[in-house]
Amino acid sequence: MKLRRDVFQAIADPTRRTIISMVAVSAMTPSAIAENFDYSRQTISKHIQILTECELLEQEQKGREIYYQLNPKGMKQIADFIEPFRKMWDERFNNLETIMKKHQSKLK
């Protein structure tokens, strides 16, 4: 049985987060991605493999080149995890804004 890599372990690595940010802007070949790092091409290929296994990246063959791009569906698991925290912080900031407005009106 092959275990699927955990998406959160994948994004824990700063190099992989950088790769995700890069391909979110534009699809890139492994060589183009590797040019942005001081690591060997093999090291970058391993990072790309992990991101692909976690379904955070998709690959598309164009002629002889393979291009990697962000897979928005793969990012959904991360977004779903973060959403409750975003709502909590939105509420806290809204409450703080209300308190600050009340305080400012008392000072006038």
KOLDREN-266082 format. One record per residue (C-alpha): residue number from 1; residue in one letter; x, z, y. Coordinates in steps of 0.02 Angstrom, whole numbers, plus 50000, padded with zeros to 5 digits. Each point is the difference from the previous one (the first is absolute). Example, Ala and Ser with C-alpha at 12.3 -4.5 7.8 and 13.67 -1.06 7.14 Angstrom:
BEGIN
<site nr="1" rest="a" X="50615" Z="50390" Y="49775"/>
<site nr="2" rest="s" X="50069" Z="49967" Y="50172"/>
***
This chain:
BEGIN
<site nr="1" rest="m" X="50000" Z="50000" Y="50000"/>
<site nr="2" rest="k" X="50072" Z="49949" Y="50168"/>
<site nr="3" rest="l" X="49974" Z="50126" Y="50139"/>
<site nr="4" rest="r" X="49949" Z="49932" Y="50169"/>
<site nr="5" rest="r" X="50108" Z="50058" Y="50143"/>
<site nr="6" rest="d" X="49919" Z="50116" Y="50125"/>
<site nr="7" rest="v" X="49964" Z="49921" Y="50169"/>
<site nr="8" rest="f" X="50046" Z="50160" Y="50091"/>
<site nr="9" rest="q" X="50169" Z="50008" Y="49916"/>
<site nr="10" rest="a" X="50026" Z="49819" Y="50052"/>
<site nr="11" rest="i" X="49966" Z="50034" Y="50184"/>
<site nr="12" rest="a" X="50104" Z="50159" Y="49998"/>
<site nr="13" rest="d" X="50157" Z="49894" Y="50014"/>
<site nr="14" rest="p" X="50043" Z="49947" Y="50179"/>
<site nr="15" rest="t" X="50072" Z="49833" Y="49943"/>
<site nr="16" rest="r" X="49838" Z="49955" Y="49914"/>
<site nr="17" rest="r" X="49899" Z="50054" Y="50152"/>
<site nr="18" rest="t" X="50108" Z="49885" Y="50106"/>
<site nr="19" rest="i" X="49973" Z="49856" Y="49878"/>
<site nr="20" rest="i" X="49811" Z="50029" Y="50009"/>
<site nr="21" rest="s" X="50007" Z="49996" Y="50190"/>
<site nr="22" rest="m" X="50101" Z="49840" Y="49999"/>
<site nr="23" rest="v" X="49889" Z="49902" Y="49881"/>
<site nr="24" rest="a" X="49843" Z="50064" Y="50088"/>
<site nr="25" rest="v" X="50052" Z="49892" Y="50147"/>
<site nr="26" rest="s" X="50049" Z="49846" Y="49902"/>
<site nr="27" rest="a" X="50028" Z="49949" Y="49819"/>
<site nr="28" rest="m" X="50184" Z="50002" Y="49957"/>
<site nr="29" rest="t" X="50117" Z="49946" Y="49861"/>
<site nr="30" rest="p" X="50107" Z="50132" Y="49914"/>
<site nr="31" rest="s" X="50154" Z="49927" Y="50086"/>
<site nr="32" rest="a" X="49919" Z="50014" Y="50171"/>
<site nr="33" rest="i" X="49951" Z="50180" Y="49964"/>
<site nr="34" rest="a" X="50176" Z="50043" Y="49936"/>
<site nr="35" rest="e" X="50080" Z="49931" Y="50159"/>
<site nr="36" rest="n" X="49925" Z="50148" Y="50095"/>
<site nr="37" rest="f" X="50089" Z="50131" Y="49896"/>
<site nr="38" rest="d" X="50177" Z="50052" Y="49958"/>
<site nr="39" rest="y" X="49956" Z="50009" Y="49816"/>
<site nr="40" rest="s" X="50035" Z="49875" Y="49862"/>
<site nr="41" rest="r" X="49870" Z="49869" Y="49961"/>
<site nr="42" rest="q" X="49975" Z="50083" Y="49830"/>
<site nr="43" rest="t" X="49957" Z="50166" Y="50083"/>
<site nr="44" rest="i" X="49872" Z="49915" Y="50113"/>
<site nr="45" rest="s" X="49930" Z="49905" Y="49850"/>
<site nr="46" rest="k" X="49973" Z="50167" Y="49912"/>
<site nr="47" rest="h" X="49906" Z="50067" Y="50151"/>
<site nr="48" rest="i" X="49894" Z="49841" Y="50005"/>
<site nr="49" rest="q" X="49965" Z="50017" Y="49814"/>
<site nr="50" rest="i" X="49938" Z="50179" Y="50022"/>
<site nr="51" rest="l" X="49888" Z="49950" Y="50146"/>
<site nr="52" rest="t" X="49931" Z="49854" Y="49899"/>
<site nr="53" rest="e" X="49967" Z="50110" Y="49847"/>
<site nr="54" rest="c" X="49903" Z="50119" Y="50113"/>
<site nr="55" rest="e" X="49902" Z="49851" Y="50065"/>
<site nr="56" rest="l" X="50056" Z="50030" Y="50179"/>
<site nr="57" rest="l" X="50079" Z="49827" Y="50006"/>
<site nr="58" rest="e" X="49938" Z="49833" Y="49937"/>
<site nr="59" rest="q" X="50110" Z="49853" Y="49959"/>
<site nr="60" rest="e" X="49964" Z="49817" Y="50029"/>
<site nr="61" rest="q" X="50103" Z="49855" Y="49934"/>
<site nr="62" rest="k" X="50032" Z="49864" Y="50130"/>
<site nr="63" rest="g" X="50107" Z="49865" Y="49925"/>
<site nr="64" rest="r" X="50158" Z="50083" Y="49935"/>
<site nr="65" rest="e" X="49979" Z="50155" Y="50108"/>
<site nr="66" rest="i" X="49901" Z="50158" Y="49967"/>
<site nr="67" rest="y" X="49923" Z="50081" Y="50153"/>
<site nr="68" rest="y" X="49943" Z="50181" Y="50006"/>
<site nr="69" rest="q" X="49859" Z="50058" Y="50110"/>
<site nr="70" rest="l" X="49902" Z="50160" Y="50025"/>
<site nr="71" rest="n" X="49855" Z="50028" Y="49880"/>
<site nr="72" rest="p" X="49865" Z="50085" Y="50106"/>
<site nr="73" rest="k" X="49904" Z="50050" Y="49843"/>
<site nr="74" rest="g" X="50152" Z="50095" Y="49939"/>
<site nr="75" rest="m" X="50009" Z="50094" Y="50165"/>
<site nr="76" rest="k" X="49820" Z="50059" Y="49980"/>
<site nr="77" rest="q" X="50050" Z="50145" Y="49886"/>
<site nr="78" rest="i" X="50115" Z="50064" Y="50137"/>
<site nr="79" rest="a" X="49869" Z="49975" Y="50135"/>
<site nr="80" rest="d" X="49868" Z="50089" Y="49896"/>
<site nr="81" rest="f" X="50117" Z="50149" Y="49977"/>
<site nr="82" rest="i" X="50041" Z="50010" Y="50186"/>
<site nr="83" rest="e" X="49822" Z="49977" Y="50065"/>
<site nr="84" rest="p" X="49939" Z="50181" Y="49981"/>
<site nr="85" rest="f" X="50155" Z="50060" Y="50094"/>
<site nr="86" rest="r" X="49972" Z="49873" Y="50139"/>
<site nr="87" rest="k" X="49821" Z="50061" Y="50019"/>
<site nr="88" rest="m" X="50057" Z="50181" Y="50003"/>
<site nr="89" rest="w" X="50129" Z="49966" Y="50137"/>
<site nr="90" rest="d" X="49876" Z="49896" Y="50101"/>
<site nr="91" rest="e" X="49881" Z="50149" Y="49998"/>
<site nr="92" rest="r" X="50138" Z="50120" Y="50051"/>
<site nr="93" rest="f" X="50056" Z="49890" Y="50144"/>
<site nr="94" rest="n" X="49819" Z="49978" Y="50057"/>
<site nr="95" rest="n" X="49977" Z="50190" Y="49996"/>
<site nr="96" rest="l" X="50161" Z="50024" Y="50099"/>
<site nr="97" rest="e" X="49942" Z="49872" Y="50128"/>
<site nr="98" rest="t" X="49834" Z="50093" Y="50021"/>
<site nr="99" rest="i" X="50092" Z="50165" Y="50024"/>
<site nr="100" rest="m" X="50119" Z="49923" Y="50127"/>
<site nr="101" rest="k" X="49855" Z="49923" Y="50099"/>
<site nr="102" rest="k" X="49911" Z="50169" Y="50006"/>
<site nr="103" rest="h" X="50161" Z="50084" Y="50056"/>
<site nr="104" rest="q" X="50030" Z="49869" Y="50136"/>
<site nr="105" rest="s" X="49823" Z="50019" Y="50066"/>
<site nr="106" rest="k" X="50025" Z="50189" Y="50015"/>
<site nr="107" rest="l" X="50158" Z="49972" Y="50102"/>
<site nr="108" rest="k" X="49909" Z="49894" Y="50130"/>
***
